[in-house]
Amino acid sequence: MHSTEAEDLVRPLLWIGFDGREPTNDARALIAAGVSGVILFARNIGTRDECRALIQDLRGCSRGKLLLSVDQEGGRVARMTEGFEKFPAMRELGALDANAVRAIGSKLGAQVRDAGFDINLAPVLDVDSNPLNPVIGDRSFSRDARVVAAHGVAMTLGLQEHVAACGKHFPGHGDTDKDSHFDLPRLAHARERLDAVELLPFRAVIAAGIDCIMTTHVVFDAIDPGVPATMSEKSIDGLLRRELGFEGVVVSDDLEMKAIADHFGVGAAAVKAVRAGVDALLVCHGAQRQHEAIEALARAVVDGTLPQARVEAARTRLQRLSDRRVRP
């Protein structure tokens, strides 16, 4: 296979971001060339009508169906704010019963769909078991894994009345004392503890039929020592796919986060993540790193480091998600 063919093959595995209220020329070109998704942040989103117009513009760049995603968790993680209803943080929802959480999830999903999106990158399924955690905190439903599981299922079912939900951050970012945006966290818990706490909410939402799960850039010693979950075949193909039975789309957290970019490089990490079983790679900021990921994946397909069958499987899952969730 030539490198040009290989780039065409791997490009749909990328979900990109860009700066500003209008698509950059690089973003337009990548969408036209075949990336399958775009993630929008507060830096991109104005009012509902401006958001809809931007999404319509982005969809117009694509030759096929384009998956639009956003982190609209509620509380302090809300990308849509200007004229949008404000939703409580998941910690506040943890005090409600599951029926109430499902109703709020449905309302939130309807808002996300009305703005033009296909996927809400929520709910957070991390168990807030470490008070020193700098990044999760009130984004988690509870310090009790059973509450996180029950409310995670309720939120998922509510959201998925309207859009795809994406549970995060697999296999669990709740007990770390470092933020993977800036460092590479490590968890030394035994597997028994992971089963009882971190993995419980993920098992529950998989059984409930969640569409997507996002990986975390955390090293789990009991699963794959020294290897972040995003790049770990034992974590993704082994644990998430084979053991937990997840058949939906696996999305990486942003490969530009320092836990990955500073320790491994975006291109090398992209190849390892797809080999591990990740279907969609988030590269949320720079065009240079987006091209780096595509070129590295293409080279790996050409030289046989990355099996073509693995790429085809990812493309099939992404197409299935597009067919089910992208609406005009």
N, C-alpha and C positions, 0 to 999 in steps of 0.2 A: 504493500500500500504506500502511495506517495504521501508526502507531508501535507499537501493541500487537501487530499481526501481525508486524511487523519484528522486535520483541524475541523473539517466539516462534520466528521463523526463525533468529535468530543465537545464541540461548542455548545450543544444543548444542555450539557451538564453544568453550565455556569448560570448563576443568578447574580446580576450585577447591581451596583448602586452608583450614584454620581452626585456631584455637588450642584446646588442651585435649583431654581424653580422651573427651569427648562432643561430638556435633555441636552447633554453636550454632544458635539459631533461624534466623539468616540462612542458614546452610548448608543446613538442612533445607528452607527455603522455596525456595532456588535449585535444589536437587535436584528438589524436587517440581515446580518450574516448567519443568525441562527441561535443566539443564546435563548434559553427557554423561559427565563424569569428576570424580573426586576424587583428590587426591594426599595421602598421609599421611606425616608426619615423625615423628622421635623424640618430639616433644611430644605426639603423639596415641597412640603405641603402647606398650602395656605387655607383658604376657605373650602367648603365642600365642593362648590362649583369649580374653583381653581384646580382642586385635586382631580375631579372628574375630567376636566379638560386636559390636564397633564396626562392622565392615564389613557385617554382617547388618543392623544398624540403619540404616546409610546406604542399603543396597540397598532397604530397606523404604520409604524416603522417595521413591523414584523410580517414575515411572509406566512406565518402560521399562527397558532394560538400562543399567547404570551401570558405567563402566570405572574400576577401582581401581588406582592406580599407586603405586610406592615407589622411592626411590633406595637399592637394596641392592647396592652395588658390591663390597663387601668392603673390608678395611682400615679407614681412618678414616672412610669414607663408608658407614655402616651404620645404618639407622634402626631396625632390629629387633635388639635386643640382649639383652633380659631373658629368659633361658632359650633363646635361639636359638643355633644353631651359629655360631661366628665363622669367617669366610672371609678368606683372605689378601688383601692389596692386589694390584692388577693388576701392579704392578712385580715382586712375588715370582713371580707366575704367568708372567711373561715369560721366566723361566729354565727353564720346563718345556717339554715338547714339546706339539704341538697336540692330540694325543689326550688327554693328561692334562688340558689346559685345558677341552676339551669335556666330559670326565667331571665336572670341578668345576662347570662351567656348568650341567650337568644337575642336579647335586645342589643348587646354589644356586636354580635355577628351581623345583625341587620344594619347597624350603623356602618360597619366596615364594608359590607356589600354595597350599601347605598353610595358610599364614596367611590366605588369602582373596583375594589380589591376582590381577589379570589381566595386569599389565604390570610388568616390572622396567626402570627407567630406567637401563639399562646394556647394553652395555659402553661404557667411555670409549675413544674412537678417536683422541683427541688424541695426537700424537707429542711426547714430552717433550724437545724440542730446545732449550729455553731453561732453563738452571739457575736463572735469576732468576724464573721463573714462580711467582707466589705461590699459585696455586690448583690446578694440575694435579699436577706432581711425581709421586709414587708412585701416583697414580690411573691413570697411563699404563702400558701394558705395557712400553714401551721407548723409547729414543731413536732406534731404527732403525724407519723407516716400514714396512719389509717384515715385521718381527716384529709390529708393531701390527696390520697387515693380517691376517696368518695367525692370530694369537691372537684378534683381534677376531671373525673368522669362526668359529673354534672355540667361543668363548664364546657367540656368537649362536646357533649350532646347538644347543649344550647347553641354554641357557635356553629356546629355543623348542620343546623337547620338552614344556615345561610351561606357559610363559607367553609373552606377546609380549616381545621385546627392543626396546630403543630406543638406537640408537647416538648418541653425542654427543661433541663439540659442533660441528656442521657450520657452516662448512667447516674448522674446526680452531682450537682455543684453546691449543695446546701451546706456541707460540713467543711468546706475549705476556708482557710484564713487568708487566701490571696485572691486577687481579681485577675482572671485569665486575659482581660484586656491588656494587662501590664506585665504579668508574670506567668510562669507555668506552675500551677498548683499540683499537689500530690496528695493522695489519700492512702493511708496505710492500713485501712480497716480490713479485717478478715472477710472472706466471702459470706460467711453466715450473717454478719452484721449488714452487709450490702443487701442480701436477700430480705432481711427483716425491715430495713429502713429505706435505703436509696431506691431499690428496684421495685418496691411494692406499688407505688403510684404508676410506674410505667407498665407493669403487668396489668393493672386495672384498666388503663386507657386503651391498651392494645386489645384487650378482651371486648371493650366497648366500641371498637372500630375506628380509632383515630386515623386520620389520613396521613399525617406526617409526624416525624420525630426528629428533633434537632440534637446533634451531638455536642459534647463539651470538650474543651481543650484541657482536660484534667487527667493526670496519670493515676491509674488505679492499680496499686501494687498486687492486689489479689487476683486481678484479671490479666494484666499484661505489664509487668514492671518496666518502667522507663519510657513507655510509649503512650502519648496522649490518646484518649478514647477516639477522637476524630480520625486518627491515623492507625487505629488498632484493629487488625482483622479478628483478633480474639473477642474484642468488645462489640464490633458491629456485625460481621458475618457470623461469628460464633455465638455470642450472647444474645444480641438483639434479634437477629434473624432466626437462627436455628433453635436456640433454647426458648426464647420468649415468643417466637412465632410471628414476628412483625413482618407484614408483606407490603406495607405502604412505602412512601417516599422518605428516605433518610436524608436530612439536610445538615450540612456542616454549619457550625457557628462560623462567624466571619474569619476567613483565613488570614486577614490582615491584622488580627489581634496579635499583640506582642508575644503571647504564649506560643504562637506558631511562627509568625513572620521572623521574629528575632532568633529563634532556636533552630528552625529547620529551613526557612525560606518558603515562599508561597508556591513556587513551581514544584519543588520536591514534595511538599505537604499535599498538594493537589493530587499528585500521582498516588501517594501512599493512602490518602483518604478514599479515593475511588477503588483502589485495590482492596481496601478494607471492607468496602460495601456501601460507601456513601454514594448517593445518586445525584444530589444537587450541591454544588459548591458555592457558598456565599463569598463573594469578593466585593466588598461594599463601597470602596472609595476610589482607588486609583486605576486609571485605564492601563497604565504600564504593568501593574500587577495582574490585572485581568488578562492581558495578552500573555504575560509570563505563565499563568496557569494553563491557558489554552495550548501554548507552544510546548510546555513540558508534557502535558497529557498526550499531545499528538506524537511527540518524539517517543514516548513510552509505548504507544500503540505500534509505531513503526518498528521499534527495536525488540518488541515482544515482552517488554517489562510489564506492560499493562495489557491483559488479555482483551481482545476485541469483544469477546462474549460478555465480559463484565460491563463494558461500555454500553453494549446493546441492551443488557438487562436494565441498566439505569435509564436509558432512553425510553424503554417500554413502560417503566413505572411512571416516568414523568409524563408521557403521552396519555397514560390512563388517567392521571390526576387532572391534566388539562381537559380531557374529554368530559370528565365529570364536573369540574369546577369552574372552568372559564365560561363566562356568559357575556353576550354582547353588551 
